[in-house]
Amino acid sequence: MEAATARIDAYGIQNLTIKTLAADIGLSEPALYRHFECKNDILLGLLNYFITGMKNRIINIPVNSNVTTGDELRSVFKSQLQTFTDKPAIVSVIFAESIFHYDEGLSYKVSEIMELMHQYVIANIEKGQKSGQYGKLITASTLTTIILGGMRMSVLKWKLSGHKSNLMKDGEAVLEGILKMIENK
C-alpha cells in the first residue's frame, strides 16, 4: 500500500498499474497478480488501508473530560489534515470518485470514508448542541455538511495548487471560522 501511495504521489493515479507497481517493489507481475487482480483491487486496498488508519487515529485521540466538543473536532480534523499532508497521494485516491463512478466497490469505499467522517462530525455537533457548547440555530445535519464541505474545499484547493499551499493552516482556519460561528462562549 505504501508503494502504491508513493507511485500515485509521484506519477498520478493513471500511472498506477500492476506492471509499474511490481517494478517499484521488486516483484514480478505474476507475483503481484496473486494478490491483486487489477488496478482497482490495488485502489480498493488503498481505500481500506486509509479507512483502517482513519478509524485508528480517531479512536486513539485522547479523551479528556476538560476538553470541549470543539477541541475534539479540532483534534480529529488536525489528524486528518496531517495525514493528507504526510501522504498527499491518498487525497488523489479519495478525491478520484469520478474515476470510480463505474466501479461499485471503489464508489462504496469512498462513500464509506465520507460516511465515517459524517457520523463523527454529526455526533460531535449533536453532543455540543445538547451540552450547550454549540448553538442550535442551525441543525446538526446542516452544520455537518458545512464543516465537511469547507474542509473538502480546503483539501481540494491544496491538491490543485500542487500541494504548495499550507493545508494545515488553511484547513484549521476554515474549521476555526465555523466554530466561531457556532460555539457558545
PASEBA-1860 file (N, C-alpha, C; in nm, 3 decimals):
! residues 185
1> MEAATARI> 0.082/-0.119/0.000/0.000/0.000/0.000/0.087/0.126/0.000 ~ 0.197/0.119/0.074/0.289/0.234/0.076/0.350/0.259/-0.062 ~ 0.388/0.152/-0.130/0.447/0.168/-0.264/0.344/0.221/-0.363 ~ 0.221/0.175/-0.354/0.116/0.225/-0.443/0.090/0.373/-0.415 ~ 0.088/0.410/-0.287/0.068/0.550/-0.250/0.183/0.636/-0.304 ~ 0.305/0.588/-0.292/0.421/0.663/-0.341/0.415/0.679/-0.493 ~ 0.373/0.575/-0.564/0.363/0.582/-0.710/0.258/0.684/-0.751 ~ 0.143/0.682/-0.686/0.038/0.779/-0.718/0.086/0.920/-0.689
9> DAYGIQNL> 0.155/0.936/-0.577/0.205/1.068/-0.540/0.304/1.120/-0.643 ~ 0.390/1.034/-0.692/0.495/1.075/-0.785/0.445/1.091/-0.929 ~ 0.354/1.002/-0.973/0.319/0.998/-1.115/0.169/1.011/-1.145 ~ 0.087/1.014/-1.042/-0.056/1.025/-1.064/-0.124/0.888/-1.065 ~ -0.252/0.890/-1.042/-0.330/0.767/-1.032/-0.334/0.691/-1.164 ~ -0.324/0.764/-1.276/-0.330/0.700/-1.407/-0.207/0.612/-1.432 ~ -0.095/0.641/-1.365/0.028/0.567/-1.386/0.042/0.447/-1.293 ~ -0.058/0.424/-1.210/-0.055/0.307/-1.122/-0.107/0.187/-1.200
17> TIKTLAAD> -0.021/0.090/-1.224/-0.060/-0.035/-1.289/0.007/-0.149/-1.215 ~ -0.038/-0.269/-1.241/0.026/-0.386/-1.182/0.174/-0.389/-1.225 ~ 0.199/-0.359/-1.351/0.335/-0.362/-1.404/0.426/-0.261/-1.334 ~ 0.379/-0.134/-1.322/0.464/-0.032/-1.259/0.481/-0.058/-1.110 ~ 0.377/-0.104/-1.044/0.387/-0.132/-0.901/0.481/-0.251/-0.876 ~ 0.470/-0.353/-0.959/0.560/-0.469/-0.944/0.705/-0.424/-0.957 ~ 0.732/-0.339/-1.054/0.869/-0.288/-1.072/0.914/-0.207/-0.951 ~ 0.824/-0.126/-0.896/0.858/-0.044/-0.780/0.898/-0.126/-0.659
25> IGLSEPAL> 0.830/-0.239/-0.638/0.857/-0.317/-0.517/0.946/-0.438/-0.543 ~ 0.991/-0.452/-0.669/1.086/-0.559/-0.700/1.024/-0.696/-0.708 ~ 0.899/-0.703/-0.746/0.831/-0.831/-0.767/0.803/-0.851/-0.914 ~ 0.777/-0.973/-0.950/0.734/-0.998/-1.088/0.585/-0.965/-1.096 ~ 0.539/-0.935/-1.216/0.396/-0.908/-1.234/0.311/-1.027/-1.189 ~ 0.346/-1.152/-1.229/0.265/-1.266/-1.184/0.256/-1.276/-1.031 ~ 0.365/-1.242/-0.963/0.363/-1.248/-0.815/0.264/-1.147/-0.760 ~ 0.262/-1.029/-0.819/0.168/-0.926/-0.772/0.024/-0.961/-0.809
33> YRHFECKN> 0.008/-1.027/-0.924/-0.127/-1.068/-0.966/-0.186/-1.173/-0.870 ~ -0.102/-1.240/-0.793/-0.153/-1.335/-0.693/-0.226/-1.261/-0.581 ~ -0.192/-1.132/-0.563/-0.254/-1.054/-0.456/-0.362/-0.959/-0.507 ~ -0.343/-0.910/-0.629/-0.437/-0.813/-0.687/-0.468/-0.853/-0.831 ~ -0.596/-0.862/-0.863/-0.634/-0.899/-1.000/-0.618/-0.783/-1.098 ~ -0.631/-0.661/-1.046/-0.627/-0.544/-1.135/-0.598/-0.418/-1.054 ~ -0.584/-0.308/-1.125/-0.556/-0.179/-1.062/-0.664/-0.143/-0.959 ~ -0.789/-0.170/-0.991/-0.897/-0.135/-0.898/-0.885/-0.210/-0.766
41> DILLGLLN> -0.831/-0.332/-0.770/-0.808/-0.406/-0.645/-0.703/-0.336/-0.560 ~ -0.602/-0.279/-0.625/-0.500/-0.204/-0.552/-0.563/-0.079/-0.490 ~ -0.644/-0.009/-0.569/-0.710/0.112/-0.518/-0.805/0.078/-0.404 ~ -0.874/-0.033/-0.415/-0.962/-0.078/-0.307/-0.880/-0.106/-0.181 ~ -0.765/-0.169/-0.200/-0.676/-0.194/-0.086/-0.628/-0.064/-0.023 ~ -0.596/0.035/-0.105/-0.554/0.166/-0.053/-0.666/0.231/0.027 ~ -0.787/0.225/-0.025/-0.900/0.285/0.048/-0.925/0.214/0.180 ~ -0.916/0.081/0.179/-0.932/0.005/0.304/-0.822/0.040/0.403
49> YFITGMKN> -0.700/0.055/0.353/-0.585/0.093/0.434/-0.610/0.230/0.499 ~ -0.660/0.324/0.420/-0.688/0.457/0.473/-0.802/0.453/0.575 ~ -0.906/0.377/0.548/-1.019/0.367/0.642/-0.971/0.312/0.776 ~ -0.891/0.207/0.771/-0.838/0.148/0.895/-0.754/0.250/0.971 ~ -0.667/0.319/0.900/-0.584/0.422/0.964/-0.668/0.534/1.023 ~ -0.771/0.576/0.950/-0.858/0.684/0.996/-0.931/0.642/1.125 ~ -0.985/0.522/1.125/-1.055/0.473/1.244/-0.959/0.468/1.363 ~ -0.838/0.416/1.340/-0.740/0.406/1.448/-0.699/0.543/1.501
57> RIINIPVN> -0.681/0.639/1.410/-0.643/0.774/1.454/-0.754/0.835/1.539 ~ -0.878/0.823/1.495/-0.990/0.882/1.569/-1.006/0.815/1.705 ~ -0.996/0.683/1.707/-1.010/0.610/1.833/-0.899/0.647/1.931 ~ -0.778/0.671/1.880/-0.663/0.697/1.967/-0.644/0.843/2.004 ~ -0.736/0.929/1.964/-0.727/1.068/2.008/-0.763/1.069/2.156 ~ -0.675/1.123/2.239/-0.700/1.118/2.384/-0.831/1.188/2.421 ~ -0.906/1.123/2.507/-1.031/1.181/2.556/-1.003/1.240/2.694 ~ -1.033/1.367/2.708/-1.010/1.437/2.832/-1.141/1.504/2.871
65> SNVTTGDE> -1.182/1.486/2.993/-1.311/1.543/3.036/-1.310/1.696/3.035 ~ -1.194/1.758/3.034/-1.184/1.904/3.033/-1.187/1.962/2.892 ~ -1.189/1.875/2.791/-1.184/1.918/2.652/-1.325/1.946/2.602 ~ -1.339/2.054/2.527/-1.470/2.090/2.471/-1.499/2.005/2.347 ~ -1.624/2.006/2.304/-1.659/1.936/2.181/-1.586/2.000/2.062 ~ -1.566/2.131/2.066/-1.490/2.199/1.962/-1.346/2.150/1.957 ~ -1.286/2.130/2.074/-1.149/2.078/2.079/-1.141/1.936/2.024 ~ -1.244/1.856/2.052/-1.249/1.720/1.998/-1.253/1.724/1.845
73> LRSVFKSQ> -1.335/1.812/1.791/-1.346/1.827/1.646/-1.215/1.877/1.586 ~ -1.152/1.972/1.653/-1.022/2.021/1.608/-0.920/1.908/1.600 ~ -0.918/1.823/1.701/-0.822/1.712/1.705/-0.842/1.614/1.589 ~ -0.967/1.583/1.560/-0.995/1.489/1.451/-0.952/1.549/1.318 ~ -0.988/1.674/1.294/-0.951/1.734/1.165/-0.801/1.760/1.155 ~ -0.739/1.792/1.265/-0.593/1.809/1.263/-0.527/1.677/1.223 ~ -0.577/1.568/1.277/-0.526/1.436/1.244/-0.546/1.405/1.095 ~ -0.664/1.433/1.043/-0.693/1.409/0.902/-0.604/1.494/0.812
81> LQTFTDKP> -0.596/1.623/0.844/-0.516/1.714/0.762/-0.368/1.676/0.765 ~ -0.320/1.633/0.882/-0.180/1.591/0.892/-0.155/1.467/0.808 ~ -0.249/1.375/0.809/-0.236/1.254/0.727/-0.232/1.290/0.580 ~ -0.318/1.381/0.536/-0.317/1.424/0.396/-0.186/1.493/0.361 ~ -0.136/1.575/0.452/-0.009/1.645/0.429/0.106/1.546/0.419 ~ 0.106/1.446/0.507/0.212/1.346/0.507/0.205/1.252/0.387 ~ 0.082/1.222/0.343/0.062/1.128/0.231/-0.037/1.188/0.131 ~ 0.009/1.285/0.054/-0.082/1.354/-0.037/-0.146/1.265/-0.142
89> AIVSVIFA> -0.086/1.153/-0.173/-0.143/1.064/-0.275/-0.278/1.009/-0.231 ~ -0.298/0.993/-0.101/-0.426/0.940/-0.055/-0.540/1.034/-0.094 ~ -0.512/1.164/-0.100/-0.612/1.262/-0.143/-0.648/1.235/-0.289 ~ -0.548/1.203/-0.370/-0.575/1.173/-0.511/-0.665/1.052/-0.525 ~ -0.650/0.956/-0.436/-0.734/0.836/-0.442/-0.875/0.868/-0.391 ~ -0.885/0.931/-0.276/-1.016/0.961/-0.218/-1.095/1.056/-0.307 ~ -1.027/1.154/-0.366/-1.095/1.254/-0.447/-1.109/1.211/-0.593 ~ -1.082/1.086/-0.621/-1.096/1.036/-0.758/-1.231/0.970/-0.779
97> ESIFHYDE> -1.330/1.015/-0.703/-1.460/0.948/-0.710/-1.520/0.950/-0.850 ~ -1.484/1.048/-0.933/-1.536/1.050/-1.069/-1.481/0.932/-1.150 ~ -1.358/0.892/-1.122/-1.300/0.775/-1.190/-1.370/0.649/-1.140 ~ -1.408/0.648/-1.013/-1.466/0.529/-0.952/-1.614/0.512/-0.984 ~ -1.670/0.608/-1.053/-1.812/0.607/-1.085/-1.858/0.473/-1.144 ~ -1.770/0.409/-1.219/-1.807/0.285/-1.287/-1.766/0.160/-1.210 ~ -1.710/0.177/-1.093/-1.673/0.063/-1.011/-1.745/0.071/-0.878 ~ -1.841/-0.016/-0.860/-1.927/-0.012/-0.742/-1.847/-0.029/-0.612
105> GLSYKVSE> -1.748/-0.117/-0.613/-1.669/-0.140/-0.492/-1.589/-0.018/-0.450 ~ -1.527/0.049/-0.547/-1.449/0.169/-0.516/-1.541/0.283/-0.473 ~ -1.653/0.298/-0.542/-1.750/0.403/-0.504/-1.800/0.380/-0.362 ~ -1.826/0.255/-0.329/-1.873/0.222/-0.194/-1.769/0.259/-0.089 ~ -1.642/0.229/-0.116/-1.537/0.259/-0.018/-1.519/0.409/0.002 ~ -1.526/0.487/-0.106/-1.517/0.632/-0.092/-1.636/0.683/-0.011 ~ -1.754/0.629/-0.039/-1.871/0.673/0.039/-1.860/0.629/0.184 ~ -1.793/0.517/0.210/-1.771/0.472/0.348/-1.683/0.571/0.423
113> IMELMHQY> -1.579/0.621/0.357/-1.492/0.721/0.419/-1.573/0.847/0.451 ~ -1.651/0.891/0.354/-1.733/1.011/0.375/-1.833/0.988/0.488 ~ -1.892/0.871/0.493/-1.990/0.841/0.597/-1.926/0.835/0.736 ~ -1.804/0.781/0.744/-1.735/0.778/0.873/-1.716/0.919/0.928 ~ -1.668/1.008/0.842/-1.648/1.146/0.886/-1.782/1.213/0.916 ~ -1.881/1.186/0.835/-2.014/1.245/0.858/-2.068/1.202/0.993 ~ -2.058/1.073/1.023/-2.110/1.023/1.151/-2.034/1.083/1.269 ~ -1.904/1.094/1.257/-1.826/1.153/1.366/-1.865/1.299/1.386
121> VIANIEKG> -1.870/1.375/1.278/-1.898/1.519/1.290/-2.040/1.543/1.340 ~ -2.137/1.471/1.288/-2.275/1.495/1.333/-2.291/1.457/1.481 ~ -2.222/1.350/1.524/-2.229/1.312/1.666/-2.165/1.422/1.751 ~ -2.056/1.479/1.705/-1.989/1.587/1.778/-2.081/1.709/1.786 ~ -2.144/1.745/1.675/-2.232/1.862/1.674/-2.351/1.839/1.766 ~ -2.413/1.721/1.757/-2.528/1.691/1.844/-2.488/1.696/1.991 ~ -2.372/1.641/2.023/-2.321/1.644/2.161/-2.300/1.788/2.206 ~ -2.237/1.869/2.120/-2.212/2.009/2.154/-2.340/2.089/2.168
129> QKSGQYGK> -2.438/2.062/2.085/-2.566/2.133/2.096/-2.641/2.090/2.223 ~ -2.636/1.963/2.252/-2.705/1.912/2.371/-2.643/1.968/2.499 ~ -2.510/1.982/2.500/-2.442/2.032/2.620/-2.442/2.185/2.627 ~ -2.488/2.250/2.522/-2.491/2.396/2.519/-2.360/2.460/2.472 ~ -2.264/2.379/2.429/-2.137/2.433/2.380/-2.151/2.490/2.239 ~ -2.246/2.436/2.162/-2.274/2.487/2.028/-2.416/2.543/2.026 ~ -2.436/2.644/1.944/-2.569/2.699/1.926/-2.657/2.603/1.848 ~ -2.788/2.627/1.859/-2.884/2.539/1.794/-2.956/2.607/1.677
137> LITASTLT> -2.906/2.722/1.636/-2.969/2.796/1.526/-2.970/2.716/1.396 ~ -2.867/2.637/1.374/-2.855/2.555/1.254/-2.856/2.408/1.297 ~ -2.925/2.324/1.223/-2.934/2.182/1.261/-2.797/2.115/1.253 ~ -2.783/2.008/1.328/-2.658/1.932/1.328/-2.626/1.879/1.189 ~ -2.728/1.836/1.117/-2.708/1.784/0.982/-2.653/1.891/0.889 ~ -2.709/2.011/0.894/-2.664/2.121/0.809/-2.523/2.164/0.848 ~ -2.496/2.175/0.977/-2.361/2.212/1.022/-2.258/2.109/0.978 ~ -2.295/1.984/0.982/-2.205/1.877/0.938/-2.170/1.895/0.790
145> TIILGGMR> -2.271/1.925/0.710/-2.248/1.948/0.567/-2.158/2.069/0.546 ~ -2.180/2.175/0.621/-2.098/2.296/0.609/-1.953/2.267/0.647 ~ -1.933/2.198/0.756/-1.797/2.167/0.802/-1.726/2.076/0.703 ~ -1.791/1.967/0.664/-1.726/1.874/0.572/-1.704/1.939/0.435 ~ -1.798/2.019/0.391/-1.781/2.089/0.264/-1.667/2.189/0.267 ~ -1.657/2.263/0.377/-1.547/2.358/0.392/-1.412/2.290/0.396 ~ -1.406/2.179/0.467/-1.280/2.106/0.476/-1.245/2.043/0.341 ~ -1.344/1.992/0.273/-1.321/1.933/0.141/-1.267/2.039/0.045
153> MSVLKWKL> -1.324/2.159/0.050/-1.277/2.268/-0.036/-1.132/2.302/-0.005 ~ -1.097/2.306/0.123/-0.957/2.334/0.161/-0.863/2.228/0.105 ~ -0.901/2.103/0.115/-0.818/1.993/0.065/-0.807/2.001/-0.087 ~ -0.918/2.028/-0.153/-0.917/2.036/-0.299/-0.829/2.152/-0.348 ~ -0.839/2.266/-0.283/-0.753/2.380/-0.319/-0.606/2.344/-0.302 ~ -0.574/2.276/-0.195/-0.437/2.233/-0.169/-0.390/2.136/-0.277 ~ -0.476/2.042/-0.311/-0.442/1.943/-0.414/-0.418/2.013/-0.548 ~ -0.507/2.103/-0.585/-0.496/2.171/-0.714/-0.377/2.268/-0.720
161> SGHKSNLM> -0.330/2.312/-0.603/-0.213/2.401/-0.600/-0.083/2.321/-0.614 ~ -0.096/2.191/-0.628/0.024/2.107/-0.632/0.087/2.091/-0.495 ~ 0.003/2.103/-0.392/0.045/2.089/-0.252/0.135/2.204/-0.208 ~ 0.123/2.317/-0.276/0.207/2.433/-0.243/0.147/2.519/-0.133 ~ 0.015/2.515/-0.118/-0.045/2.592/-0.009/-0.026/2.515/0.121 ~ -0.061/2.577/0.233/-0.043/2.514/0.364/-0.177/2.455/0.407 ~ -0.193/2.326/0.384/-0.320/2.260/0.414/-0.355/2.268/0.561 ~ -0.258/2.247/0.648/-0.285/2.252/0.792/-0.340/2.390/0.830
169> KDGEAVLE> -0.272/2.493/0.787/-0.312/2.630/0.822/-0.449/2.663/0.762 ~ -0.466/2.635/0.634/-0.592/2.669/0.567/-0.710/2.589/0.621 ~ -0.689/2.459/0.641/-0.797/2.374/0.695/-0.835/2.414/0.836 ~ -0.735/2.441/0.919/-0.764/2.483/1.056/-0.834/2.619/1.058 ~ -0.799/2.708/0.965/-0.865/2.839/0.959/-1.012/2.824/0.923 ~ -1.042/2.735/0.830/-1.182/2.711/0.793/-1.260/2.656/0.912 ~ -1.203/2.556/0.978/-1.272/2.498/1.093/-1.289/2.600/1.204 ~ -1.185/2.678/1.231/-1.195/2.782/1.336/-1.305/2.883/1.303
177> GILKMIEN> -1.313/2.922/1.177/-1.417/3.017/1.136/-1.556/2.962/1.162 ~ -1.576/2.837/1.129/-1.708/2.774/1.151/-1.734/2.762/1.300 ~ -1.635/2.719/1.376/-1.654/2.703/1.520/-1.683/2.836/1.588 ~ -1.621/2.944/1.541/-1.651/3.077/1.597/-1.798/3.112/1.578 ~ -1.854/3.068/1.468/-1.995/3.097/1.441/-2.090/3.013/1.525 ~ -2.046/2.894/1.567/-2.141/2.805/1.636/-2.115/2.786/1.784 ~ -1.991/2.814/1.830/-1.963/2.790/1.971/-2.026/2.899/2.058 ~ -2.084/2.856/2.169/-2.139/2.950/2.267/-2.030/2.982/2.368
185> K> -1.978/3.103/2.357/-1.871/3.141/2.451/-1.910/3.269/2.520
END
